Amino acid sequence: MNDKALQNIDIPSFQHDLISWYQSNKRDLPWRNDQDPYKIWVSEIMLQQTKVDTVIPYFNRFIEKYPTPSHLANADQQDVLKTWEGLGYYSRARNLQNAVREVVEEYNGEVPANEKELGALKGVGPYTKGAILSIAFQQPVPAVDGNVMRVLSRVLKIEDNIALPKVKKQFEKYVHELISAEDPSSFNQGIMELGALICTPKSPMCMFCPIQEHCQAYAEGIEEDLPVKSKAKKQKKIPYIVLLIQNEQNQYVIEKRPDRGLLANLYQFPMVPATEIGMDHIENWMEMEYGITIKLNEKKGELKHVFSHIIWQLEIFGAVTGNVVPSDERIQFVGKNHLADFPFPVSHQKMMKYIRE
């Protein structure tokens, strides 16, 4: 740890300037209307990897449908995934529901204010734990995410690679020293808000920054050089053929994904791995894999869907089949008007336009 990092900062003045700015400039967001730890928890899970403007309508719908931990704990998982549909990173929803069930069973539906108990819940990492404890319970616990590391790497002139786990631990130690014991909620939210609105990744608006006088990177004119972050690995491209298979009753074949791994328990139209199965063999493969006989027809379109680690390259084809009853439990025929009842990943939601045409 860089012991000199905090030597040049007036901590009380830094806290005052940051908190005053936050209280005067904070955005009006629905999860800030009260300090309900459950609502803060839901919002923080939704905000992982997702922009605030995208989250707001999802948060409002989710809380309207599941206003308390008990409502979410007792909900059918398929309904929860359907409510989450479009937000992506669906493991967040599954982990949240599993953890909330534990809260209902072990803590009588009350989100624990104990750091150890809260941190032991499924999907509650150091950041989420810190956010809940500081915002809902006013405990001076760090909540360090990318925004926080960016702001503090500039303020403290930290030139270590923030992609390394040990460096994130360093930042948690810095926040332990910097955080306001009187108002940890405003302190943590203030740094996050500053990173979102002012101290942005590119072209930070230093002229409007409330903590400019504390910022060592600004003083040296190197604010755009920080933070230091190694580039992520190149995403692997995986081509698939997606089949929109229709029977004589205007029903379509959908498949439930496995209950583990990417997009677990969501539904999709059958996907054929294009590098393994050539176009000439798709009809045979479907009969062998799923026990249904199909006949391919025209190509409907193409889609690219980008995940954090892979890219799906999807070619979409129409196909027809008879009125067979599928023997494979993974698949079922669903009427055109009932497809919306099932939770689909975004890429497959986009294919619905070919069915409506």
N, C-alpha and C positions, 0 to 999 in steps of 0.2 A: 504494500500500500504506500502511496506517495504521501508521507507525513507532512510535507510542506504545502500540500494542496489548499489547506484551509487557513494558512498563516496570514494571507493578504486580504482576508475578507472580514468585515465588521458584521458579525452574525446578527446581533439585534437590529442593526440598521437594514440589513438584507431582508430579514423576516418582515420588518415593518413595511418596507417599500413593496415587497411582493404581495403581502396580504392586503394592503390598502388598495393596490391596483386591482387585485382580484375582486374584492368586494364591490368596487365601483364599476367593473367592466365585465363581470362574469355573464355568460350567455344564459338565457332563460331556457333551461332544459327540464323536461318532465321529471327526471329522477332527482332533481334538486329541489322539488317542491316540499319534501320533508326529509327526515333522516331515517326512514324505514330501511333497516339493513337488508331486508329481502329485496326491495326495489333497487337498492344500490348494487347488490350482488348481481341481479339480473342485468342491469345496465352495463356493469363492468364486463360481464361475460360476452354480451352482445357487442361491445365496443372493441373487443379483441379483433384485430385485423380488419375492422370495418369502420367506415366514416360515420361521424355523428349524424349528419343529415340523413343517411340511410337508416340508421338505427332508430331514430325518433318514432316513425310510424309503427315499426315492429314492436318497440317497447310498449307503446300505448295499447296496441292490440293484445299483446301478451299479458300485460297486467290487468287489462279488462277481463280477459278470459281466465287468468289464473291470479287473482288478486292477493292470495296468501300462500305460504308454503304448503298448507294442506291441500289447496286446490290443485297445485302443480303435482304434489306427491301422488294424489289419487287419480290423476289424468291418465288416459291411455297414451302410450308412447307414440303411436301413429298420429294421434291428434296433435301432440306436442310438436312432432316433426313437421306436420302440415302447417301449424302456426308459424314455425321457424322457416318454412320453405322460402327460399330466395336469399336468406342471409348467409348461407354457406357454412363451411366448417361445422358440420352437423354433430360431430362428437361433442361440441360445446353444449348443445341442447341435451344430449343423452347424459353427459356427466353432471350437468346442472340438475336434471331431474333426479338422478340417483343420489346426489348429495343432499338435495332437499328432502328426499324420502328418509335419509338418515337423520336429518334435523327433526323431522316429524316424529320419528320413532325414538330417537335418543334424547332429544332436547325439548320435547313437547311442542314442537313447531316454532320454537324461538331460536333465531340464529345466534349461535354462541358468541359471546364477547371475549372469550378466552382465546389467546393467540394459538396455543397448542391444539385445542379442540377444533377451532376454525380451520387451521392449516392442514388438519388431517382429513378434511372432507374431499371427496373426489373432485378434481378439477380446480381446486382452490390452491393456486400457487402463491409464491411470496408477494407478487404484485396485487392480486385480487384480495388476499388476506389483509395487506396493508391498506388498501383502498377502503375496505369495509370497516376495519377497526378505526381508522382515522376519521372517515367521513361520518359513519353512523354512531360510533362510540367515543369519538374525540380522544383516541389513544395515539400518542406520538410514535407511530410505527411507519417506517418507510414504505412507499408504494412506487417502485422504480420501473418505469417502462421506457420505450424509445424516446418519447418526448422529454422525460426527465433527464435521461442520459445526455440527450443533445443539449439541453439548456445548461446542465451543470458541466459538461465537457468544455463549453465555451466560457462559462463564468469562472471556473477553476483552472481553465487551460489544461485539461487532461488529454494527453496525446496517445493514450493506450487504445488498443483495438476493442471497441465496445461490443463486437460480436463474440468475444471470449467470455465464458461464464464467470471466470475469476474476476474480470473487470467489472461485470455487473455487481458482483459482491462488494467490490470497492465502492461503487456508487451507493449501495445500500448503507455502507459505513459512513460515507459523507453525509447522507441525508439524516442518519441518526444524530450527527453532530449539528446539522443545520436546522432541523425541524423545530417549529414552534411548539412548546409544551402547552401554551395557552390556547392556541387555535390550530391544531394539527390538520384539521379538515380543510381550512382555507389555505394553509401552506401547501399541502399536497395537491389540492385541486388548482391552486394558483400556478404551480410549476407546470402542471399538465396543460392548463389553459394558455399559459405563456408560450409553450412549445407549439400548441395548435394554432395560435393566432398571430404571434409576433416572431418568436424565435424558430422560424420555419426551416426545413432542411436546406432549401435554396433561397437566396436573396432575403435573409432575415431583415426585418424592419427595425434596425437598431435605433433609429431616431425616435421611435415610439416606445422603446423598451423602458419599463419602470425600474429595472435593475441595471441599466447601462453602466452606471458609475462603479458597479461592483464587478463588471465583466472584464476579466484579464485578456480574453481573446479579442474583444473589441478594442481594448487599449493598445494592443499590438497589431490590429488590423488583420487578424487571421481568423475571424469568426466563420468565414465560409470554408475554411480548411478543416474545421472540426464539426462533428466528431469524426474520428478515424474509424472506419468500418471496412472489414474485408468483404470482397464481393461474394455473393452466394454462388453455389455451384450452378452450372448451366442446367436448365430444365430439360428433362428427357421427353422427346416427342413420341407419342404412341398413337398409331392410326387404328381406327375402328370403322367397321361397317355397322350402321344402325338400321334396324329393320322395323318399319311400321307395317305390321302384319294385320290384315283385316279379314274377317270371315264374312259369310253371306248374311249374317245378322247385324252387320255394321258394328261388330265388336273388335277390339284391338287386343293383341297380346302384350301384357306387361309382365315384368319379372321383378321379384323382390331381391335386392342385393343381400349379400351375406350380413350376418349380425355383428361382424367385426371388420375393421379396416375402413378404407375410404368410402364415404357416403353410406355407411352401414345402415341397413334396414330401410333405405329409401327404395322407391320403385323406379324402373326405367324401361324403355323399350329394349328388346334384345340387342346386345352388342356383340359383334363378331370380331375377334382380333385379326386385323387385315394382313399383318405380316405372316401369320400362321396359316390362314385359310384364304386361298385365292377366290376370286369372284366365281370361278367355274365350280367351286366345291361348296358354296354357301348352302345351297338347298340340301345337299347330302349331310352337311354338318348339322344343320338344324334338326334334321330327322334323327341323327345319331345322338345329339346333345340333349334335345328336348322332346323327342318323340312326336313331332308334328311335321307334316308334309306341307311345304310352301312352294309358291311359284313367284319368283322375282319379277317386278315390272320396273317402271321408270325410276330414274334417280330424281330425288326431290330437292336435294340441296347439300350444302356443306356447312359445317360449323367448326370453330376452334374454341376450345374452352381451356383456360389457363388456371392451373392450381399452383400452389407455392413451389412444388417440386417436379411436377410433370405437366405436359400439355397434351390434351386429347385433340386429335385431328379426326373429325367425324364426317363420314360420308353417309348420307341418309337416303335409303331406298324404300320404295313401297313394295309390298308383297301381299299375296292373297293365300288363303288356306280354306279348307272345308270346315264344316261344323263339327270338328272333332272335340272331344273332351280331353283336355291335356292330362297326361298321366304324371307329368313332372310337377311336384308340389311348389316349385319355385315360380311357376308361371300360371297366369289365369287370363281369361277373356273378360274384358270390361267394356261395357257400352260406351260409345263416344261421349255421351252426356255425363258419364260418371267418372271419367278420367280425373276430373278436378278434385275428386274426393280423396285422392291418394297423394302422398308427399313425393314429389319428383325433384331431382336436382335441377339447377337453373338450365343447364345445357339441354335437358330433355323437356323442360317447360317450353323452351324456344321452338321445339319441334312440333308443338301442338298446332301451330299455324298451318302446317301441311295437312293436318287432319281436318281442320275447319274449312279448308279451301274446297 
